Amino acid sequence: MAEGREKRPPPQARAVRGAVRLHRAFLRGPLGVLRLLQLLAGAAFWITIATSRYQGPVHFALFVSVLFWLLTLGLYFLTLLGKHELVPVLGSRWLVVNVAHDLLAAALYGAATGIMISQTQSHSYCNLKDYQMACAYHAFLAAAVCGGLCLGLYLLSALYGCCRRYQGEQEVA
């Protein structure tokens, strides 16, 4: 460069690439708490399914639970660390992205919960007192409960995000 001046990125770009800092307001806020509960319930859902003997449509329920557990983990840490601006195109619409994620997760968790309820009913024969063979009834019942909990948590966070958007907010926390 001429006269010893070096090219520097604009101040906004330097701030985005700067040091990582925790957004404590998000961590303590309703959405941060809901995200942690979604991660716990989602982990319980897919671990319960993965440790049981499953087949058929339960593969879809396992896929949904692992997919949204990973996506929720990504959203949680991007928001917590304040790095959502680095996401191309979507970073400027982070609240809308979160609401869309929550609505899609609720819809697919609804389907996964329905599958687990159906599987629980089809394995109810082994819930008899003296039944000795291995059976996935209790695992499927626990997964159905966890799936229903996930469905409720994602609907609640979508409702919270919609309320924030309706109030004119642009940020998650």
Disulfide bonds with the S-S distance in Angstrom:
Cys126-Cys135 1.49
